[in-house]
Amino acid sequence: MKIPNNTLGYTIKSLQATTSTLLRAGRGNMGTPFPMQPSEALILYEHEACPYSCRVREVMTYLNLDFESRPSPHEGHVYRDELKELAGKVQVPFLIDVNTDDYILDSQAIIDHLFTHYSKEGITPKDYQEPSTDDHATLVNKVASVVSMMRGVKAENPAHNQARGKPDELLHLYGFEASPFCRLVREKLSELEVGYINHNVAREQIEDIGVFGKRINLSVFSAPRHPKKYRPVKGGKRERIKDQVMTRKLQFPYLIDPNTNVVLYESKEIIDYLDETYG
């Protein structure tokens, strides 16, 4: 459903995205502070409303892995045509891992591959295993997609997107799967078929949890008059992002477009910018 990005429309979309996040019961929220990031970027053909793609992105957040997203929504051509050539059919998610020379279509097979190669344990936890050999997304996952009115499932203007082609340089989006505000930006990138590097910055500790710029601070329970300043896990990925990438504040989503040298924080502003620049 096409909802305008005015104040009312943005509020409606935010509530829908938040409901989708709540339905997933916290998946795509927390992750390891010390990821085993491969030397060459993982490439994922996907689209935002696909429940199978969502399962893979949740694991990417859990393992805190960055990857190149190649949005392949229905009726699109920017990446969808090459997906058919590479995979033999138009089906998402499709993972390319040049580090292991693997090309994988099935979402459970992708998840198993990620845990095998990029987790310390080397095995898929029970919570991320499907109960059968068939690759069925859960009913809750499908409902979560429907709640967002299936935004991101179809290219917004496929003829324009195809004529525009790919940006000279990939955009960079910092965030994590469960963030409803990041979800809104990913939906727009999917509809516009704009490729980007998805930099996962998973929450690594309970102090990372919060909304509207406020975080849980355990020190308030023991020393309310002297709350400690927020600090990410020492040596973790969030600390590195905070020190090396975000000079003002640690807030998500965070978009960098090297094609225009634009840097933006707020999801509504990011969506407006994407529409104006690539829509």
C-alpha positions in Angstrom: 0.0 0.0 0.0 1.3 3.4 -1.0 1.3 5.6 2.1 2.7 9.2 1.7 5.7 10.2 3.7 4.0 13.2 5.3 3.7 13.4 9.1 0.5 11.3 9.3 1.7 8.8 6.7 5.1 8.4 8.4 3.4 7.9 11.8 1.2 5.1 10.3 4.2 3.4 8.7 6.2 3.6 11.9 3.5 1.9 13.9 3.2 -0.8 11.3 6.9 -1.3 11.3 7.0 -1.4 15.1 4.2 -4.0 15.1 6.2 -6.2 12.6 9.2 -6.0 15.0 7.1 -7.0 18.0 5.7 -10.0 16.1 9.3 -11.2 15.6 9.7 -11.3 19.4 13.1 -9.7 19.5 14.8 -11.5 16.6 17.2 -9.4 14.6 17.9 -7.3 17.7 20.9 -8.6 19.6 24.2 -9.8 18.2 27.8 -10.6 19.0 30.1 -7.6 19.6 33.0 -9.6 18.0 31.8 -10.8 14.6 33.7 -13.1 12.3 33.4 -10.8 9.2 34.7 -12.5 6.0 37.4 -10.7 4.0 35.2 -10.4 0.9 31.6 -9.1 1.2 28.7 -11.5 1.4 26.2 -10.7 -1.3 22.5 -11.2 -0.7 19.7 -11.0 -3.3 16.6 -10.3 -1.4 13.6 -8.0 -0.9 12.4 -6.5 2.3 8.9 -8.0 2.5 10.1 -11.6 1.8 9.7 -13.6 5.0 12.5 -16.0 3.9 14.8 -13.0 3.4 13.8 -11.8 6.8 15.0 -15.0 8.4 18.4 -14.7 6.8 18.7 -11.0 7.7 17.9 -11.8 11.4 20.8 -14.3 11.4 23.1 -11.7 9.8 22.2 -9.4 12.7 22.7 -12.2 15.2 26.2 -12.8 13.8 26.6 -9.0 13.3 27.8 -9.5 9.7 27.9 -6.8 7.0 26.6 -7.7 3.6 25.9 -6.3 0.2 22.1 -6.1 -0.3 20.9 -6.4 -3.9 17.2 -5.6 -3.7 15.2 -7.8 -6.1 11.5 -7.0 -5.6 8.7 -8.2 -7.8 8.5 -6.6 -11.2 12.0 -5.2 -10.8 14.9 -5.5 -13.2 18.0 -3.7 -11.7 19.1 -6.9 -9.8 16.3 -9.3 -10.5 17.4 -10.1 -14.1 20.9 -11.0 -13.0 19.5 -13.0 -10.2 17.7 -15.2 -12.7 20.9 -15.6 -14.7 23.0 -16.5 -11.6 20.5 -18.7 -9.8 18.7 -20.2 -12.7 15.4 -18.8 -11.5 14.0 -15.7 -9.8 13.9 -16.7 -6.1 15.1 -14.9 -3.0 17.0 -15.0 -0.8 20.1 -16.0 -2.8 23.5 -15.8 -1.2 26.8 -15.5 -2.9 29.9 -16.1 -0.7 33.0 -15.7 -2.8 35.1 -16.6 0.3 33.9 -20.2 0.2 32.8 -20.2 -3.5 29.2 -21.0 -2.5 26.0 -19.9 -4.3 23.0 -20.8 -2.2 19.2 -20.4 -2.8 17.4 -22.1 0.1 17.0 -19.8 3.2 17.7 -22.6 5.7 20.8 -23.7 3.7 22.0 -20.0 3.8 21.4 -19.9 7.5 23.3 -23.1 8.1 26.1 -21.8 5.9 26.4 -18.6 7.9 26.6 -20.4 11.2 29.0 -23.0 9.9 31.5 -20.4 8.6 30.9 -17.3 10.6 30.0 -18.4 14.2 32.4 -19.6 16.8 30.3 -22.7 17.5 30.1 -23.7 13.8 26.6 -25.1 14.1 23.1 -23.7 13.7 21.4 -23.1 17.1 18.1 -24.9 17.5 16.1 -21.6 17.5 17.3 -21.0 13.9 16.6 -24.5 12.6 13.4 -25.4 10.7 11.4 -28.3 12.2 11.2 -29.9 8.7 13.4 -30.3 5.7 11.1 -27.9 3.8 12.0 -24.2 3.8 8.8 -22.8 5.3 8.9 -19.3 6.8 6.8 -19.3 10.0 3.3 -17.9 10.1 4.4 -15.1 12.4 7.1 -14.1 9.9 4.5 -13.9 7.1 2.1 -11.9 9.3 4.9 -9.5 10.2 5.4 -8.9 6.4 1.7 -8.3 5.9 1.5 -5.9 8.8 3.8 -3.6 6.9 1.3 -3.8 4.1 4.0 -5.6 2.0 6.0 -2.5 1.4 9.3 -3.5 -0.3 7.7 -6.5 -2.1 7.3 -4.7 -5.5 9.4 -2.3 -7.4 7.9 1.2 -7.1 8.6 2.3 -10.7 10.5 -0.5 -12.5 10.9 1.3 -15.8 12.5 4.3 -14.1 14.6 2.2 -11.9 15.9 0.2 -14.8 16.6 3.3 -16.9 18.4 4.9 -13.9 20.5 1.7 -13.3 22.7 1.2 -10.4 24.3 4.1 -8.5 28.1 4.5 -9.3 28.8 3.6 -5.7 26.9 1.5 -3.2 25.1 3.4 -0.4 25.9 2.5 3.2 23.1 1.8 5.7 24.0 1.3 9.4 21.4 -0.3 11.6 20.0 -3.7 12.6 17.1 -5.9 11.4 14.7 -5.4 14.3 14.7 -1.6 14.3 11.4 -0.4 12.9 13.0 2.8 11.6 15.7 0.9 9.8 12.9 -1.3 8.4 11.2 1.7 6.8 14.5 2.7 5.1 15.1 -0.8 3.8 11.6 -0.9 2.4 12.2 2.2 0.4 15.6 1.0 -0.9 13.9 -2.3 -1.9 11.1 -0.4 -3.8 13.7 1.8 -5.6 16.0 -1.2 -6.3 19.0 0.7 -4.9 21.8 -1.5 -3.8 23.6 -0.9 -0.6 26.0 -2.2 2.0 24.0 -3.2 5.1 26.3 -2.6 8.0 24.8 -4.5 10.9 25.3 -2.8 14.3 23.5 -5.2 16.5 22.7 -4.4 20.2 25.5 -6.1 22.1 24.4 -5.6 25.7 21.2 -4.6 27.7 22.5 -1.1 27.9 22.2 -0.8 24.2 18.5 -1.2 24.3 16.4 1.9 24.2 14.0 4.2 22.2 14.0 7.8 21.2 17.6 8.3 22.1 17.2 6.9 25.7 18.9 3.7 26.7 18.6 1.3 29.7 21.1 2.3 32.3 21.6 -0.3 35.0 23.5 2.1 37.2 20.3 4.0 38.0 19.1 1.2 40.2 22.1 1.4 42.5 23.3 5.0 42.0 20.4 7.2 40.7 22.2 10.4 41.5 25.3 9.5 39.5 24.2 7.5 36.4 27.1 6.3 34.3 27.7 7.6 30.8 26.6 5.2 28.1 29.5 3.1 26.7 29.3 0.4 24.1 31.1 -3.0 24.8 34.8 -2.3 24.9 36.5 -3.4 21.7 33.2 -4.4 20.2 31.7 -3.5 16.8 29.5 -0.7 18.2 32.5 1.0 19.8 34.4 0.9 16.5 31.4 2.3 14.6 31.0 5.0 17.3 34.6 6.1 17.1 35.3 5.7 13.4 32.1 6.3 11.6 29.6 8.3 13.7 31.2 11.5 15.0 28.1 13.0 16.6 25.9 10.2 18.0 25.3 6.5 17.9 21.8 6.4 16.3 20.2 4.2 13.6 19.4 4.2 10.8 22.4 6.1 9.5 22.8 6.5 5.8 25.9 7.5 3.8 25.5 8.1 0.1 29.1 8.5 -1.4 27.5 9.5 -4.7 26.3 12.8 -3.3 28.3 13.0 -0.1 25.0 13.1 1.9 24.9 11.8 5.5 21.5 11.4 7.2 20.2 10.0 10.5 16.4 10.4 10.7 14.4 7.7 8.8 11.8 10.2 7.5 14.5 12.4 6.1 16.3 9.4 4.6 13.1 8.3 2.8 12.5 11.7 1.5 16.1 11.9 0.3 15.9 8.5 -1.5 12.6 9.5 -3.2 14.1 12.8 -4.4 17.4 11.3 -5.5 16.5 7.9 -6.9 12.7 7.9 -7.2 
